[in-house]
Amino acid sequence: MPNADDGLFDEDGLDAYSRVITSVADRLTPAVASLGVVQRDRRGRHLPGAGSGVVISSDGFAITSAHVVEGATRGSGSFVDGHEARFEVIGRDPLSDLAVLRFDGGPLHPANLGDASELRVGQLVIAIGNPLGFSGSVTTGVVSALGRALPVSSGRATRLVENVIQTDAALNPGNSGGALADARGTVVGINTAVAGIGLGLAVPIDDTTRKIVAALMHDGRVRRAYIGVTGGSRPLPPRAAAKIGRELGVEVLEVLTGSPAAASGFRSGDIILEADGRPIEDVADLQRLMVGEALDGQMQVVVWRDGDLRTIAVKPAELDAA
């Protein structure tokens, strides 16, 4: 026979679940703006655009997706309490799909940023944004997967956004730039894409993205380095693996003409093993080193070529992602 307490237990569980959602919604919905922008396309035409943004400071700074404000320098935002404010685009970083805005005036209710590195698969998450123009919409789901990579490009530059959060919280056009929050009401991601039915992606709030946001707030841009090779991870030849005690490296498939790598003597077929003393096993390992600080000097890269180890000194150049 069914236990008479089962219904009570289910009801209590649903009430507890509802209290978590409503608490997060009460806390975060006032911090999420519905954005309206006028974007300029490649032909110079002005097109209306929309999305969401998350206020992160009481003096008006907010985060959104870079593609939401592509081609725009200003726009307006409306909040669930009816308040409207103009904003200026302080900086965009297409290679992380993040942008920083600054709203004029107040009052504004900033959200607290969390740490996506603490998330676990199956954990409850709440998405708040403005899908299809419906302001202040709240949807829920779970973390479906972690550690996804989202390829992004700008001009001729391409990059992988690492540790992207996959969720089944319902996301629709207009959610981009909105908040993905945990049960404590802290923002752990910025919703960036709808990959398919029941599958949404969010750029994580972590140490890397905090640095990107700080650079955009301070400088209006993010400085990145590049050496000018394309390649992929591959198993090392047995002799190379025995010498360095690892199984993987990055094989250089192409050396870009006129790049620092070309000037330094890199060749197709080289296998990159280390850069500045750090092991390189996949493209992401090399990408993590291509930050602004890498522009200040030479990088010592160890490669496997013709059955032996070689060290190549290369001076990274600044990546133009315009």
C-alpha positions in Angstrom: 0.0 0.0 0.0 1.2 3.6 -0.6 2.5 5.3 2.4 0.2 8.0 3.6 3.2 10.2 4.2 4.4 10.0 0.5 2.0 12.7 -0.6 3.1 15.0 2.2 6.8 14.3 1.4 6.3 15.1 -2.2 4.4 18.3 -1.4 7.1 19.4 1.0 9.8 18.7 -1.6 7.9 20.7 -4.3 7.4 23.5 -1.8 11.2 23.5 -1.0 12.0 23.5 -4.7 9.6 26.4 -5.4 11.1 28.4 -2.5 14.5 28.1 -4.0 13.3 29.2 -7.4 11.3 32.1 -6.1 14.1 33.3 -3.8 16.6 33.3 -6.7 14.1 35.0 -9.0 13.3 37.7 -6.4 17.0 38.3 -5.9 18.2 38.3 -9.5 15.3 39.4 -11.7 15.8 43.1 -10.8 19.5 42.8 -12.0 18.7 41.5 -15.5 17.9 44.1 -18.1 16.1 43.7 -21.4 18.4 45.3 -24.0 17.5 47.1 -27.2 20.2 48.0 -29.6 20.6 49.2 -33.2 23.2 47.1 -34.9 25.1 48.0 -38.1 25.7 45.1 -40.5 28.5 44.7 -43.0 26.6 46.6 -45.6 26.1 49.6 -43.3 22.4 48.9 -42.7 21.0 49.6 -39.3 19.1 46.6 -37.8 17.3 46.3 -34.5 18.7 43.8 -32.0 17.7 42.6 -28.6 19.1 40.5 -25.8 19.7 40.5 -22.0 22.3 42.0 -19.7 23.2 41.4 -16.1 24.1 44.4 -13.9 27.2 43.6 -11.8 27.9 46.9 -10.0 25.8 49.6 -8.4 27.5 52.2 -10.5 26.1 50.7 -13.7 28.5 48.1 -15.1 26.8 45.1 -16.7 27.7 42.0 -18.7 26.1 40.7 -21.8 27.0 38.6 -24.8 29.3 40.2 -27.3 27.1 39.2 -30.2 24.1 41.0 -28.6 25.8 44.3 -29.0 27.8 43.6 -32.2 28.0 46.7 -34.4 26.5 48.9 -31.6 28.0 51.5 -29.3 24.9 52.5 -27.4 21.5 51.2 -26.5 18.8 51.1 -23.9 17.7 48.7 -21.2 14.5 48.2 -19.3 14.1 46.5 -16.0 11.1 44.6 -14.5 10.3 47.5 -12.2 9.7 49.7 -15.2 12.9 51.6 -14.9 14.6 52.4 -18.2 18.2 53.5 -18.8 20.6 54.2 -21.6 23.9 52.3 -21.8 27.2 52.6 -23.5 29.1 49.6 -24.8 32.4 49.9 -22.9 34.1 46.9 -24.6 33.4 43.7 -26.6 35.4 40.5 -26.7 34.1 38.4 -29.5 36.5 35.6 -28.8 34.9 35.0 -25.4 31.4 36.2 -26.5 31.4 38.7 -23.6 30.8 42.4 -23.5 30.7 45.1 -20.8 28.1 47.9 -20.7 27.6 50.8 -18.5 24.2 52.2 -17.7 23.5 55.8 -17.1 21.9 56.7 -13.7 20.1 54.4 -11.3 18.9 52.9 -9.1 20.4 49.6 -10.1 20.4 46.3 -8.3 23.6 44.4 -9.0 23.9 40.6 -9.0 26.6 38.7 -7.2 29.0 36.7 -9.4 29.7 33.1 -8.4 32.2 30.5 -9.5 31.3 28.0 -12.2 34.2 25.8 -11.2 32.1 24.6 -8.2 29.2 23.4 -10.4 28.4 19.7 -10.7 26.5 17.8 -13.3 22.9 17.5 -12.3 22.9 20.6 -10.2 19.9 22.9 -10.3 20.4 26.1 -12.3 18.0 29.0 -13.1 18.1 31.1 -16.3 16.8 34.6 -16.2 16.5 36.7 -19.3 14.2 38.2 -21.9 13.4 35.5 -24.4 11.4 36.6 -27.4 10.9 40.0 -25.7 9.2 38.6 -22.6 11.0 40.6 -19.9 12.1 38.9 -16.7 11.4 35.3 -17.7 12.6 32.6 -15.4 13.3 29.0 -16.5 14.9 26.2 -14.6 16.9 23.1 -15.4 20.0 21.2 -14.4 23.6 21.3 -15.5 23.6 18.7 -18.2 27.4 18.7 -18.8 30.5 20.6 -18.0 33.7 21.2 -19.8 32.2 21.8 -23.2 34.1 23.9 -25.7 32.4 26.6 -27.8 34.2 27.7 -31.0 34.0 31.4 -31.7 35.5 33.5 -34.4 36.1 37.2 -35.2 37.6 38.2 -38.5 40.4 35.7 -39.2 40.9 34.9 -35.5 39.3 31.8 -34.0 39.3 30.5 -30.4 37.7 28.0 -28.2 35.7 29.2 -25.2 36.6 26.6 -22.6 34.5 25.0 -19.8 31.2 26.1 -21.3 28.2 25.1 -19.2 25.5 22.9 -20.9 22.0 23.1 -19.4 18.5 22.0 -20.3 17.0 25.2 -18.9 14.7 26.6 -21.7 16.6 29.3 -23.7 15.2 31.2 -26.7 16.3 34.2 -28.7 16.6 37.1 -26.3 18.1 35.0 -23.5 21.6 35.7 -24.8 23.5 37.9 -22.3 21.1 36.8 -19.4 22.0 35.2 -16.1 22.5 31.5 -15.4 22.4 31.2 -11.6 22.8 28.6 -9.0 20.5 27.8 -6.1 22.2 30.5 -4.0 21.3 33.2 -6.4 24.9 33.8 -7.6 25.5 34.2 -11.4 27.6 31.3 -12.6 27.2 31.8 -16.3 26.1 34.2 -19.1 23.7 32.5 -21.5 25.2 32.7 -24.9 23.7 30.2 -27.4 20.8 27.9 -28.1 22.4 24.8 -29.5 19.2 22.8 -30.0 16.0 21.7 -28.5 16.5 21.3 -24.7 20.2 22.3 -25.0 21.5 25.6 -23.9 25.1 26.9 -23.4 26.5 29.5 -21.1 29.9 31.1 -20.8 31.1 30.3 -17.3 32.0 32.9 -14.6 35.4 31.7 -13.5 38.9 33.1 -13.1 39.4 33.5 -16.9 36.2 35.3 -17.6 36.6 37.5 -14.5 40.0 38.7 -16.0 38.3 39.3 -19.3 35.5 41.3 -17.7 38.1 43.3 -15.7 40.1 44.1 -18.9 37.0 45.2 -20.7 36.0 47.5 -17.8 39.5 49.0 -17.6 40.7 49.0 -21.2 37.7 48.3 -23.3 39.4 45.4 -24.9 41.3 42.2 -24.2 44.9 41.8 -25.4 45.7 38.3 -26.7 48.9 36.9 -28.2 49.4 34.5 -31.0 52.3 32.7 -32.7 50.7 31.7 -35.9 50.3 27.9 -36.0 47.3 25.6 -36.4 47.4 22.1 -35.2 45.8 19.4 -33.1 46.6 16.9 -30.3 48.3 13.7 -31.3 50.0 10.7 -29.6 53.8 11.2 -29.4 56.2 8.9 -31.1 57.5 6.3 -28.6 61.0 7.9 -28.3 59.5 11.3 -27.6 57.1 9.9 -25.0 59.9 8.1 -23.3 62.1 11.3 -23.2 59.5 13.6 -21.6 57.3 11.1 -19.8 54.0 12.1 -21.5 51.9 10.6 -24.3 50.4 13.7 -26.1 51.6 16.8 -27.9 50.3 19.3 -30.4 51.3 18.6 -34.0 51.7 21.7 -36.2 49.6 21.3 -39.3 50.1 24.8 -40.7 52.5 27.7 -40.1 50.8 30.9 -41.1 52.7 33.1 -43.6 54.2 36.2 -42.0 53.5 35.0 -38.5 55.9 35.0 -35.6 56.1 31.2 -35.9 57.1 31.5 -39.5 59.9 34.0 -38.7 61.1 31.7 -35.9 61.5 28.6 -38.0 58.5 26.5 -37.0 57.7 23.7 -39.6 54.6 21.7 -40.4 55.0 18.4 -38.7 56.7 19.8 -35.6 55.2 18.4 -32.4 54.9 21.1 -29.7 55.7 19.6 -26.3 56.3 22.5 -24.0 56.0 26.3 -24.0 57.8 28.3 -21.3 58.2 25.2 -19.3 54.5 24.2 -19.3 53.4 20.9 -20.9 51.4 21.2 -24.1 49.1 18.3 -24.8 46.2 20.0 -26.7 45.4 23.2 -28.4 43.7 24.6 -25.3 47.0 24.3 -23.3 48.7 26.5 -25.8 45.8 28.9 -26.0 45.9 29.5 -22.3 49.3 30.9 -22.6 48.3 33.4 -25.3 47.4 36.2 -22.9 48.5 39.8 -22.9 51.6 39.1 -20.7 53.0 36.8 -23.4 53.5 39.9 -25.6 56.2 41.2 -23.2 59.0 38.8 -24.3 60.1 35.7 -26.1 58.5 32.3 -25.5 60.6 29.2 -25.4 58.9 26.4 -27.2 60.2 22.8 -27.1 59.3 20.7 -30.2 59.9 17.2 -31.5 61.5 17.3 -34.9 63.4 14.7 -36.9 63.6 12.3 -33.9 65.0 14.9 -31.4 64.1 17.7 -29.1 64.6 21.3 -30.3 63.9 24.6 -28.5 62.6 27.5 -30.6 62.4 31.0 -29.3 59.4 32.9 -30.6 58.1 36.4 -29.8 54.3 36.3 -29.9 52.5 39.1 -31.6 49.2 40.7 -30.7 46.1 39.0 -32.1 43.8 41.4 -34.0 40.3 40.1 -33.5 38.6 43.0 -35.2 
